[in-house]
Amino acid sequence: MTWTDADIVKVTKEGRDEGLVYLYKTHRDEFRQWAVRRYQVDSDLVLDAFQDAIMALRLNMTQGKVEGIKSSLKTYLFAIGKNQLFNRLKKGKKEFSAEELSLLENTIRIKSDTEELSDRQEEIRNMVKHMEEPCRTILKMFYYLGYSMDVIAVRMEYKSEDVAKTLKSRCIKKIRAKIKAA
């Protein structure tokens, strides 16, 4: 059977889960690949968030909350999944774990061992090391760990990606001011 969004909503409202099973099997791997690549998080965490998203979608369907949505069920499901993932990340960690700090130190050490840093680069690296929070953490997450700004916003518990971008910009201005003063 080829499932349409209307078919899935209809059978779910009737108390049957075949449509949700179809959605789950059809979009699970795509969601996992997308989320792992975009947010650089563990695959198991992503799959747990996706499973929770399926359950939330089911509840929304049975309560009539999907009536009149303008997006496809897939898009709606991915939005719920993204929110579930962000909620899990918020609950997870606010600080770097010991493993992340170790990785960061090794990365910095490897970069220092394999390439000669100019005096200016060394000076900037030391400035970042000695910055006050949240600048130190934001800059390490962005430049050393390669996190996107939306991941940083979630991990630092900011309201939005724009808040994280603004803070990062202020931190960069602080470094520029220190460089000019030096």
C-alpha positions as CSV (number, residue, x, y, z in Angstrom):
1,M,0.0,0.0,0.0
2,T,1.2,3.5,-0.8
3,W,0.5,5.7,2.2
4,T,-0.6,9.4,1.9
5,D,-0.5,11.8,4.8
6,A,-4.3,11.7,4.9
7,D,-4.3,7.9,5.1
8,I,-1.8,7.9,7.9
9,V,-3.8,10.5,9.9
10,K,-7.0,8.6,9.3
11,V,-5.8,5.2,10.5
12,T,-4.0,6.7,13.5
13,K,-7.2,8.4,14.6
14,E,-8.9,5.0,14.3
15,G,-6.4,3.6,16.8
16,R,-4.2,1.7,14.3
17,D,-0.5,2.2,14.1
18,E,0.3,0.9,10.5
19,G,0.7,4.4,9.2
20,L,3.0,5.4,12.0
21,V,5.1,2.2,11.5
22,Y,5.3,3.2,7.8
23,L,6.5,6.7,8.7
24,Y,9.0,5.4,11.2
25,K,10.5,2.8,8.8
26,T,10.5,5.2,5.9
27,H,12.1,8.2,7.6
28,R,14.2,6.9,10.5
29,D,17.5,6.5,8.7
30,E,17.1,9.8,6.8
31,F,16.4,11.6,10.1
32,R,19.4,9.9,11.8
33,Q,21.8,10.8,9.0
34,W,20.6,14.3,8.9
35,A,20.7,14.9,12.6
36,V,24.1,13.2,13.2
37,R,25.6,15.2,10.4
38,R,24.0,18.6,11.3
39,Y,24.2,18.5,15.1
40,Q,27.2,16.1,15.5
41,V,25.5,14.0,18.1
42,D,25.4,10.3,19.0
43,S,23.3,8.1,16.7
44,D,21.5,6.4,19.6
45,L,20.5,9.8,21.0
46,V,19.0,10.8,17.6
47,L,17.1,7.5,17.3
48,D,15.6,7.9,20.8
49,A,14.6,11.5,19.9
50,F,13.0,10.2,16.6
51,Q,11.1,7.5,18.5
52,D,9.8,10.1,20.9
53,A,8.8,12.3,17.9
54,I,6.7,9.4,16.5
55,M,4.9,9.1,19.8
56,A,4.3,12.9,20.0
57,L,3.1,12.9,16.4
58,R,0.7,10.1,17.3
59,L,-0.7,12.1,20.2
60,N,-1.0,15.2,18.0
61,M,-2.9,13.2,15.4
62,T,-5.3,11.7,17.9
63,Q,-5.9,15.1,19.4
64,G,-6.6,16.7,16.0
65,K,-3.6,19.0,16.2
66,V,-2.3,18.1,12.7
67,E,-5.5,19.3,11.0
68,G,-4.7,22.1,8.7
69,I,-0.9,22.0,8.9
70,K,0.6,23.3,5.7
71,S,3.7,21.0,5.7
72,S,3.9,17.3,5.0
73,L,3.8,14.8,7.8
74,K,7.5,14.1,7.2
75,T,8.4,17.8,7.6
76,Y,6.2,18.0,10.7
77,L,7.8,14.8,12.1
78,F,11.3,16.1,11.5
79,A,10.4,19.4,13.3
80,I,9.2,17.4,16.3
81,G,12.3,15.2,16.2
82,K,14.5,18.2,16.1
83,N,12.8,19.6,19.2
84,Q,13.0,16.3,20.9
85,L,16.7,16.1,20.2
86,F,17.3,19.7,21.5
87,N,15.4,18.8,24.7
88,R,17.6,15.8,25.2
89,L,20.7,17.9,24.6
90,K,19.5,20.5,27.1
91,K,19.0,17.8,29.7
92,G,22.3,16.2,28.8
93,K,25.3,18.6,29.3
94,K,26.0,22.2,30.0
95,E,29.7,21.8,30.3
96,F,32.3,20.0,28.3
97,S,32.6,16.3,29.3
98,A,36.0,15.0,30.4
99,E,36.1,13.1,27.0
100,E,35.4,16.3,25.1
101,L,38.0,18.3,27.0
102,S,40.6,15.5,26.4
103,L,39.8,15.5,22.7
104,L,40.1,19.3,22.6
105,E,43.5,19.2,24.4
106,N,44.7,16.5,22.0
107,T,43.5,18.4,19.0
108,I,45.3,21.5,20.2
109,R,48.4,19.5,21.0
110,I,48.4,17.8,17.6
111,K,48.0,21.1,15.8
112,S,50.9,22.5,17.8
113,D,53.1,19.4,17.1
114,T,52.4,19.2,13.4
115,E,52.3,22.8,12.4
116,E,54.3,25.7,13.6
117,L,52.0,28.4,15.1
118,S,53.0,31.9,14.4
119,D,53.5,34.2,17.4
120,R,50.2,35.8,16.6
121,Q,48.3,32.5,16.5
122,E,49.9,31.4,19.7
123,E,48.9,34.7,21.3
124,I,45.3,34.3,20.1
125,R,45.1,30.7,21.3
126,N,46.3,31.8,24.8
127,M,43.8,34.7,24.8
128,V,41.0,32.2,24.2
129,K,42.3,29.9,26.9
130,H,42.2,32.7,29.4
131,M,38.9,34.3,28.4
132,E,36.0,34.5,30.9
133,E,32.9,32.4,30.4
134,P,30.9,32.1,28.3
135,C,33.3,33.3,25.7
136,R,35.9,30.6,26.3
137,T,33.3,27.8,25.9
138,I,31.6,29.3,22.9
139,L,34.8,29.9,21.0
140,K,36.2,26.4,21.9
141,M,32.9,24.8,20.8
142,F,32.9,26.7,17.5
143,Y,36.5,26.8,16.5
144,Y,38.0,23.7,18.1
145,L,35.2,21.2,18.2
146,G,33.4,22.5,15.1
147,Y,29.9,22.8,16.6
148,S,27.4,24.7,14.6
149,M,25.8,27.8,16.3
150,D,22.4,26.1,16.8
151,V,24.1,23.2,18.6
152,I,26.0,25.7,20.8
153,A,22.7,27.5,21.5
154,V,21.2,24.3,22.7
155,R,24.2,23.1,24.8
156,M,24.6,26.6,26.4
157,E,20.8,26.8,26.9
158,Y,20.3,30.0,25.0
159,K,16.9,31.0,23.6
160,S,18.0,30.9,20.0
161,E,20.9,30.5,17.6
162,D,20.9,34.3,17.2
163,V,21.7,34.7,20.9
164,A,24.7,32.4,20.5
165,K,25.8,34.3,17.3
166,T,25.6,37.6,19.1
167,L,27.7,36.4,22.0
168,K,30.3,34.8,19.7
169,S,30.5,38.1,17.9
170,R,31.1,40.0,21.2
171,C,33.8,37.5,22.2
172,I,35.6,38.0,18.8
173,K,35.4,41.8,19.4
174,K,37.0,41.3,22.8
175,I,39.9,39.4,21.2
176,R,40.3,42.0,18.5
177,A,40.4,44.7,21.2
178,K,43.1,42.8,23.1
179,I,45.1,42.3,20.0
180,K,45.0,46.0,19.2
181,A,46.0,46.9,22.8
182,A,48.9,44.5,22.7
